[in-house]
């Protein structure tokens, strides 16, 4: 088995923070922690090459570093790719995550890295590369490499992988059904009895932590304000050109209001019964009322474009991303206030 | 209220000259059953088919599964639906075990809520009805008929067939008896109530709710106390589409049966509060406080377990009702489902009150299964559409089906052992 290992300038023994600007280079065989990594495979595999890059160089231009690094990795014909572990180092984590994801996607080679769960690289790359949770410092190097090697071996052998908890990787954002020995009703009665007896029990669904978002300061004057309409009711032109999913949707689109109202439309949302909306779209997108109010001078003007998405079983992550994207567009258009309509 | 639930275990089903049960085999006079069901002028014809485990058969357009039950004494068959509206839950009811009635609705509406049952292959292993012999009732609509009216006829036909088959068994065929009698248990056992949110109007076409409570719609009811015997004895049936709460799973309600099983041993089953999800935010706190008060003051419970129907809004309601109970010193446990598989479990709960620390997750409903094509299709044709969220697929093909549409795979009442796990 041929392994390629990525390290930053420090673990790659090129220097410290002073060499964080060095570009991508390749060394033959294992370097530093790569020696232990190779040993863990007990002759089954060799670290044939180590790719090294300065943390600053990589994070300054991730795409450029990938374009340079991936061909170097590919040239080594790896069966397995390891990056880091990066522990709590943020720039290093980004490099490991980006490379691991690119190796996995572009070269179809299994990739594993390791990071402290709060490393910023985790949230960005957890879906693209397997990330083993590590301690915050290199004092936990041995344990981290052991876990990375074990997972890497399973991936190489194409063994079926279990859940995040079973296999020890950080959750990648996919949830699947498994069938236990006991039906939900029995598990529920037993859980409640334990709760009543003040005995320890484990919930099957952790509670989320809601962030406190301070609201934007209110408008001082409505008379010259630019308003915009945003809806998550799934309004799309007929044919659903932007491919909104009826549930679990992740995209939004801007539609010109006049054009939208003047043409056939449909509702891409399977969480409510849309006959009323199809009868009169103003009942989801209150353009009629807003036009009246504009004529009466109640506010400045309505943005001629509305932002549409389908918000049925949308994840918090997707909602945040879409909200951010829509807000940016609204700001660019000089919008002062938004009316959000849902169902 | 005392209910004697007799059971007749059935190990084989055959069509025959006369309907009856002998040696645990159910014999069905197909023509007689068809004629009975074809009395409804909304049907052009009614096909009756058998689907046995191992058959290369896919049953499509499934809108309910009903256990054959009839009232021997002290009530009516499916009161309010077939029989007069009298109380369920007392007297003697006879059930055939192992031979559910599967009801198909071929009317081209609600594509996204029809279920399927595979009798062999991976689908049979996933859904429990793949391991039973099913008597499939497959009507065809007569002329132009509205979807709602037709759905009602189909529901009644399923109940009629269920009662007809149950009556096939004579008293000497009965081989099991369970008695449901909720006398207060002696001893200092914790009193446990069940809050059963049985309906949500969120999908009601044209605002018309399904008549699920004694054949009557209760989409706007505030919480009320109902005896658990009534619920398992036909007072509550599934809506016109299954949504993981088919009538069979209510007749064999896993939570009610479990609470009865432990009654007098580990707990005192205090009773059931029935409710409906709120569609208006003003109603939600009212429904919640009523659940809290009924559970604590009327049922005098110390603990409450809760289930919900349909989708997200009912989950929010359930959380509010649970918080109301916790605020009154009643400890809660909730059974909830999750939706979108591309997610993290720790952001999926629709509430975050710290008191809601006992949650059973009964599975993620949009997780899919790959089902190979099967040679025979009942209840539809090769071209019957099967829901897929981004493309068109039909029954005769290899299918990618969301597990919520594999009947008997997932269940809101906790009948299934599914749980959603993080990858």
Interface residues (C-beta under 8 A of the other chain):
Chain A: X161 X163 X164 X165 X171 X172 X173 X174 X175 X176 X177 X178 X179 X180 X181 X182 X183 X184 X185 X186 X187 X188 X189 X191 X192 X193 X195 X196 X197 X201 X203 X204 X205 X206 X207 X208 X209 X210 X243 X245 X246 X247 X248 X270 X271 X272 X273 X275 X313 X314 X315 X316 X317
Chain B: X112 X190 X192 X202 X203 X204 X205 X206 X254 X255 X257 X258 X259 X262 X266 X267 X302 X303 X304 X305 X311 X312 X331 X332 X333 X335 X336 X338 X339 X340 X341 X342 X343 X344 X345 X346 X347 X348 X349 X351 X352 X353 X354 X356 X357 X358 X359 X360 X361 X362 X363 X364 X366 X367 X389 X390 X403 X410 X411 X413 X414 X415 X416 X417 X418 X419 X420 X421 X422 X423
